[in-house]
Structures are given as structure tokens and as C-alpha cells.
């Protein structure tokens, strides 16, 4: 079985490689924006829990949901540098600890992980 690669060798594929590299760069940038957005959301939930957060992101209000979320963020922090590898490993371990905490009945979730502990109720409106 002989494959003739002569037509491929004679073509200039520089443009195709540039387009491919630009697509990869764009996707890497978008994935970085998602990781930053997830971090901001988790950070803000420590201080203020809007009513919509419990309605649309109820998985963040249980140990197992938050643990799975942390492990998914850790998996999406793939390679690139030692810092990203260490951050991914720490997030993955923290996610596994959160998942394990779900099985221990004597540990109750903190106030910001309860709908009752939020600063706003489900039917309250935020007044600025």
C-alpha cells in the first residue's frame, strides 16, 4: 500500500498552520476567561449570595456539587506551567475533600452554602 505524498509536499501550508494556531490561541483565551469567571463567581459567593445563584447554580450549595465543580475546574487547568499544574492539583484535591465531606453527617455546610444563610432570600429583591 503506497501513499503518494508528493502533492502535499509541494503545497505551501503556512496559511493553514497560521489559521490553526490562531484558532487554538482563541480557544485558549476563551477557556482562560471561563476559568477566571468561575473563580470570580466562587469568590463572590463567599460574601453575597444572590437569589438567582441558588435558583440557577444549586449545585454550588452542596459539598458534592461544589466538589465536582472544583474537580472540573482542575481538569480544565491543563499544563502550560508549573503554577498551573500545582493549582490544578490543589483544586483537584480540594474538590475530592469536598466530595468526601458530603458523606460525613456530623459536618454541616457553612452559612453561605445554605439558602437560609444567604443575605437575600429567594423571593427578596436587592435594593440599591
C-alpha positions in Angstrom: 0.0 0.0 0.0 1.8 3.1 -1.3 0.5 6.5 -0.5 1.6 9.3 -2.7 2.6 12.3 -0.6 4.1 14.3 -3.4 1.1 16.7 -3.8 1.2 17.5 -0.1 4.9 18.2 -0.2 4.6 20.7 -3.0 1.9 22.8 -1.3 2.6 25.7 0.9 0.7 25.0 4.2 1.9 28.2 6.0 -1.5 29.8 5.8 -3.3 26.7 7.1 -0.9 26.5 10.1 -1.4 30.2 10.9 -5.2 29.8 10.9 -4.9 26.6 13.0 -2.6 28.4 15.5 -5.0 31.4 15.7 -7.9 29.1 16.4 -6.0 27.4 19.2 -5.0 30.8 20.6 -8.6 32.0 20.6 -9.9 28.8 22.2 -7.1 29.0 24.9 -8.1 32.7 25.6 -11.8 31.8 25.9 -11.1 28.9 28.2 -8.9 31.2 30.4 -11.8 33.7 30.6 -14.1 30.9 31.7 -11.7 29.9 34.5 -11.4 33.5 35.6 -15.2 33.9 35.6 -15.6 30.7 37.7 -13.1 32.0 40.2 -14.8 35.3 40.5 -18.2 33.6 41.0 -16.9 31.3 43.7 -15.2 34.3 45.4 -18.3 36.5 45.3 -20.5 33.7 46.7 -18.4 33.8 49.9 -19.6 37.4 50.6 -23.0 37.7 49.0 -25.4 35.0 47.7 -28.0 36.5 45.3 -31.3 34.7 45.0 -30.6 33.7 41.4 -27.4 31.9 42.5 -29.5 29.3 44.4 -32.0 29.0 41.6 -29.6 28.6 38.7 -26.5 27.2 40.5 -27.9 25.0 43.2 -25.0 22.5 42.8 -22.8 25.1 44.5 -24.7 24.8 47.7 -23.8 21.2 48.5 -20.5 19.7 49.3 -20.7 17.2 46.5 -21.8 19.7 43.9 -19.0 22.2 44.8 -16.5 19.3 44.9 -17.4 18.2 41.4 -17.3 21.8 40.2 -13.8 22.2 41.7 -12.5 19.0 40.1 -13.9 20.1 36.7 -12.1 23.4 37.0 -8.9 21.5 38.0 -9.2 19.2 34.9 -9.6 22.2 32.7 -6.4 23.8 34.0 -4.2 21.7 31.9 -0.4 22.0 31.6 1.5 25.0 30.4 3.5 25.8 33.5 4.4 24.6 37.0 2.0 27.1 38.5 -1.0 25.8 36.5 0.0 22.2 37.4 0.2 23.0 41.1 -3.0 25.0 41.0 -4.8 22.1 39.2 -3.5 19.5 41.7 -4.6 21.7 44.7 -8.1 22.3 43.2 -8.5 18.6 42.4 -7.5 17.6 46.0 -9.9 20.2 47.5 -12.6 19.0 45.2 -12.1 15.4 46.4 -12.2 16.6 50.0 -15.5 18.4 49.4 -16.9 15.3 47.8 -15.8 13.3 50.9 -17.3 15.8 53.2 -20.8 15.0 51.8 -20.5 11.5 53.3 -19.8 12.8 56.9 -23.1 13.6 58.5 -21.6 15.4 61.5 -20.2 18.2 59.3 -22.8 20.7 58.3 -22.3 23.2 55.4 -21.3 26.7 56.2 -23.9 29.5 56.2 -23.0 30.7 52.7 -23.8 27.2 51.4 -27.3 27.2 52.8 -30.2 29.0 51.1 -31.3 30.2 54.6 -27.9 31.6 55.3 -27.8 33.8 52.3 -28.0 37.6 52.7 -31.0 37.6 50.3 -33.9 35.2 50.3 -35.2 33.5 47.2 -38.1 36.0 46.9 -36.3 39.1 48.1 -35.3 41.9 45.7 -32.0 43.6 46.0 -32.4 47.3 46.8 -29.5 49.6 45.8 
